[in-house]
């Protein structure tokens, strides 16, 4: 009797282990555990077992049932997974097909560089001021110590709207406007478009500048060097060297041109720096007392510095762009590189 | 300015190589921009800034080198032998325009080509050799910085010189054979009868030194820069002479330079020298500039010794007298740029060396940074546009006014009120932009021509409109253009590009938390350059702030563009500032679920999606949470002139879960309403 059950169990195991599909497993389930199944039949016949053996016999029968159920379950699961995998395999996609992305719009390289520079100066406590692009001759020239017929006016080819209205030739035009409406201390940057009517083919009639200035009691030329060094190190890296050379601007005195060690060749000499190892990047100086007088400040009370730079120049050096005309031609292939 | 290395060495005995000299000059404010080797010499190209006319000569540069290197300057004294009688007869009628006029006569010169040393030296400095007499004047100009002019004495009527303005004289032929138009106040040199030179700029053809010349009158003068500069500009002629006079020559160098030239002419071309005529009614009075000593250190941020300051200043020929805390400094006559203390402090810094000035950071009080809403708005717009897939372009602020005709802009449109540039170099620079669209169309055309098809650009820039004030009104405009490439779309993006741009505007307004906007369509196009059926205005708070639409096919033809272009403009982005709610308020999240029901209706084509949606939203019930359009369909089996619209409606109550019965009863009210008001048929 007991052997009977054991042989059923063994046979079932053998058959289950030999099964090759979910269908066979399901058939075996019916064969052994179904309503008319072999084991089910044995369980039904339990009543005919003598009273004293019934308990033990029932236990073994139940064990065999659980064993077969578990084994069937295990195999069913295995075959289920395999079937699913087969289906999933048929759903395979080509992952090398390009993704369905939202197009990325880019900001113009001038905007990107300008934003970076503005961020640096605002982190140093400078605030952003603006002035008109069409400016009075007064703010663009006269207030900056360039009276009419001053030879320094030759340094900038000017677009005129009328005799005393010009397209501003530099963002320095913002200086006296800000000074007239504020009291020191002043820490100001003024970014924006400027215009020069240069007929040279390598020049462009409009470009961007950023003017910066600081006015207070006791501002020194060494402070100018300090602020510009911090700025250059933040834009081009702390290894960049600075060189201050005497120069001339009517609205600053002393005036300086600032060179940085060539960012391309690191000072060894290359095409970009014309083998000098240096690149001109900024003009600066101590604000000329005449400018303070024009703004109504007492030059004996206040001192200050001012600096200005061409944004395209900085961008060209940062990105290695070799032709300034590319900036405003707006070729998509240029714009999408930044 | 070009300067020969060897020539400089004649005046300062320095031991530097040309490269070392170039570096020394560059680091003291005279940038050497180039160098050229010529036959054992080096020609330096030096950038002399407008404040230093005294350095527009070999001796000027040599003097500077002597100061930089601390080596003495050697200038040999000029010795001439006066051989023949009185100097020329000279009358200066406008002494405020000509503060000094010196001259001598040379009789019996032999005009001939210059000796080789002289012509070579001139040519290496870019000056053409002409003949010995003229070449000497150019040589002295270069050596000493004093422009000179030689007249053929025998062509000077009355053999005399009168210095006076043009007056009624209208025209004058200069020696380059050009007729120059004169203005009344231009200064001329006359003989007894006629003008013979445009003072300080160029001599006249009528008295030019030629191979026939035997007697010469040599002029050396000081002309007022304030008169030379406008005259040179007025006749559109810049010469080596006018360049120097316009910046100011050394008034105390006039006679010396004349004698140096006379000496050389006598040596090379022979001739007998007359006495000197020197009209110099108001001799130069040196300026005394006070400098508070401690200001030098406090402005530069250095600790310089007084002896160093004294050495620097005396090396520059500035003499010093100490009075208490003040230095009284007298600059030489050739340094007219030195007028006040700051000019002297600059000289000290320059020769002390900028590299020796320490690097410090300013001490300044902390204070809150002011908010610049305009700047913040522009940044927000640019970021929003780029997130919507548009790439920023920047165009020149000018445009060709003719493009307004091409755009079909009416003549009374305010965009026709142009701010014109007086001196444009090309037609494309003739007017300031009143709209950004033409530039964007040009950007599209350029890119299409270069084979790029999918183009999505935006620009945020100023446009310029006339105003009541002296300066025009500068409005910040936003414009975008989109050329949708319908041919290649891997993921089946076939909808009208109009909606891509509309989405970009809606994104922007949502970014700025502006909710009271609408897209309002009229029966005509909102702009003359837009497709009448595919354009509308954008309003915020009922006020039109911009327009969006497909560009009219005719306009595309005129701009030579083949494509499918949509664009939008926000006329003045600052208007948006009035509508932005800067305050963000949190609304609690709903606690109960929503129930969703769809409704699909067939209505006449004239009925807009917005109209149908409004019908649903207008129903007086607080459980309709949202209505969204999810399908539009025209074509079979929908009858012609009709379309199908399908909306998904969300119902929700804040304080309990809705039952199906509650939703169903409201939903049937909606269906009835749509049937009644829009004459809608339900689609099953």
Interface residues (C-beta under 8 A of the other chain):
Chain A: X97 X98 X100 X102 X103 X104 X105 X106 X107 X108 X110 X111 X115 X122 X125 X127 X128 X130 X132 X133 X134 X135 X136 X149 X150 X151 X152 X154 X155 X159 X160 X161 X162 X165 X167 X185 X187 X193 X195 X197 X199 X204 X205 X206 X214 X216 X218 X219 X220 X221 X222 X223 X225 X226 X227 X229 X230 X243 X244 X245 X246 X247 X248 X250 X253 X254 X255 X256 X257 X286 X288 X289 X303 X327 X328 X329 X330 X331 X332 X333 X335 X336
Chain B: X26 X27 X28 X29 X31 X49 X50 X51 X52 X225 X226 X229 X230 X246 X247 X298 X299 X300 X301 X302 X340 X342 X343 X345 X346 X349 X350 X354 X355 X357 X358 X359 X360 X361 X362 X363 X364 X365 X366 X367 X369 X370 X372 X374 X375 X379 X382 X385 X386 X387 X388 X389 X390 X391 X392 X393 X394 X395 X396 X397 X398 X419 X420 X421 X422 X423 X424 X425 X429 X432 X443 X446 X447 X450 X452 X454 X455 X456 X457 X458 X462 X464 X470 X471 X472 X474 X490 X491
